[in-house]
Amino acid sequence: MTRRVTLLFLAALLPLLAGAGQAQAVGYRYWSFWERDGGAWTYATVGPSLVRPADGSVQGFRFSVSGDSGDAAEPRGTASFDEICAKTPQKDGSKRVALVVDFGTPADAPSGEKPPAVRTACAQVPRDASTAEALASVAKPLRYDSSAMLCAIEGYPAKGCGEQVALDKDADSSGARDDTSGRDSAQDSAQEGDGSGPSVGLIAGAAVVVALGAAAVWQVRRRA
């Protein structure tokens, strides 16, 4: 009888313990910077202000939600440098940089905003210009935060910069992602256990199961 009660207790406890490992994943909504070599995009390891692309380069920007660079969405489209800069003749003392600006999907857009269509542009800039300067020449206004993080291209998004969002939220019928954007919301969700371990409710529930199981075993032993 004691063995049976113990097994029932473990069966009730295991689902709660399993749930403890299923912490809610979080990501960030931001503009990522990419460089293209041939037909492949590579996530840039430094910011656009530090890159000085050569004439004929293709550089890209993508607005999306991702947890890290490993799962970041790359710019869409296959337009080559020759296609993007076909109508921009070469000039002495300058270089041409093909830019792909992908504003992302409705699922990654901040609440109440609609992403513009993907666009390309050929920036003709001085030979020592950075990618950031090339972007500024064709896609104003740009918005940066106090740490020089790129927050908006052509005014999109209207507000926010690298805010934390939940990655496992279901999209609604319009394709917009339910988010917990904003640093205050991120702090609230962290307190509720979305990425820092099991929640208080889960721990309390497990404690109740343990107490009930122990009481049942004690009762059986007492009657024996």
N, C-alpha and C positions, 0 to 999 in steps of 0.2 A: 504493500500500500504506500509506504514511504517513497519507493522508487517511482510509482505512478504519479504521485503529487509533484515530485521533483521534475519529472518530464513535462508535466503540464505547466509548471512555473517557467521552465526554460522556453517552452513554445510561446508563451505570452511575452517573454522578455526579448527574444531574438529580433522580432520586427522593429522594436524600439531602438535596439542597438544598431541595427542595420541602417535605420534612418539617420543616425548620428553622422554617418560618413557621407551623406548626400547633401553637403553644404551647397548653397546657391552660388553659382559662379557669377562673377562680375567682370565687366569690361569697361572700356572708356570710349566715348564718342569724340572723335578728333580727325584732323586732316593728317594723313600719312603722306610721306614723300618717297617717290620711286624714281629709279633710273632704268632706262631700257637699253639692253645690249642685243641687237638683232631683233628677234621677236619675243624675247623674255624680259619680264620686269624683275627688278631686284630692289628689295626694301633698302632704302638709303640708311647708312649707318651714322650719318651726320646730318645736321640741318641744312636747308636750302641756302642759307646765308654763307655757309662755309664751302659750298661746292661751286667751282668755276668751270662750267661745262665748255667743251670745245665746240667749234662750229660744226653743225651737223648732228648735235646731240638731241636725244628725245628724253624729256623729263616729264614725270607725271605726279599728280596729286589726287588722292581719293579720300572722300569723307565717308566714314563708316564707324561702326562699333566693333571693337575687337578686344580680346583679352591681352594680347601681346603681338609682337611682330610676326610670330609664327603663324597666326591665324588671321592676319590682317588682309582685307580685300584689296586686290590690286586694281589699278585703273582699267576700265573696260575700253574696248575698241582696238583696232589693228592698224590704224593709219600710220604710215611711215613718215620719216622726215621729208622725203621727196613729195609726198602728198600734202603734208601740212604746210610746207614752205614753198610750194610750187609757184605761188604768185609773189614771192618776196625775193627779188634779185639780190645777189651778193654785192656788198659794198666794201671798199677799202677801209680798213680801220675798225670794222665791226664784225660781228659773228651772228649767225642765226641759230636760234634754239627752238626746237619744236616742243610745244607744251600740250599735255593732255590734262584737262581739268574735269574730274568726275565727281559730281556733287552727291553721288550715292543714291540710295533707294528710299522710298517712303518709309520702309521699316526702320531705317537708321536715322530718319529726320527727327529733330526735336519736335515736341508737341506743338501743333499749330503751324508748322512750316512745311513747305513743299519744295523738294529739291529741283533745281533747274536741270535741263538736259545736259548730258556730257558735251563738252565743247573742246575744240582744239584751237591753237593759235600759234603763229610764228613770231617770236620775239626777235627783233633786230637790235642788238645792244652792243656797247663797247666790248672789245676783246677780253677785258679783265673783269667783266660783269659776273656777278654770282647768279645762281638760279633764282634766288629771291628777287634780285633786281630785274631779271628777265620776266618773272611772273608779275611784278608790279607794273611793268610797262604795258601789259596787255589785259590785266584782270583786276583793276582797281574797283572798289576800295578793298584793301587788305586790312585785317585787324590782328594785332598781336597782344599778348598779355604782358605783364611786367617781367616775366622771365624769358621773353622773346619767343614764346611758343606761338605758332601760327594758328589763329582761332577762326578766321573767316576769309574766304576768297569771294570777291565781288559781293561783299556784304552777306554772304551765306556761311553759317547761320547768323541770324540777327543778334543772337546773344549766346552766352555759354562758351566754355573753352575747356575741352578735355574732361567733361563731367563724367562721373561714374554712373553706369547703368547696369541693370540686371541682364544677363545674357540668356536666361532660360524663360523669359516671359513670352507668352503667346502673343502673336500679332493680332490686332483686331481686324474687322472686315475691310477697313480701308488700307490695311498693310502697315499701319503705324505701330511701332513697338511701344508697349507699355513700359515706362521707364521709372527709375527712381533717381532721376537726374538731380544734380546739385550736390554740393558737398554736405549740406545739412541732412539731406535724405540719405546720403551714403553713410553718414554717421549713425542715423537712426537704424538703418538696416543692419549695420555691423553690430549694434547693441542687441538686435533681435537674433543674431546668430547666422547671418547669411554668408559668412566666409571665415568666421573665427572659431568654429567648433559648434557642438550641439547647443540648441537653445535652452533657456531656463525651463520651458515647458516640457521639453523632451527629458531633461534630467529629472525633473519632478515626477514625471510619469514613470520613468524607470525605477525611481526610488519607491513609489507606491507598489509596483509589481514585486520588487524585492521584498518589501515588508509583508505583503500578502502571502508570498511564497513561504517566507520564513515562518509566519504564523501557522500556515497550514501544516508544514512539517512538524512544528512543535505540538500541534493538536494530535497528530497521528501518533507521535512518539508517546504522548501522555496517555493515550488510550491503550497503547500496546501493553 
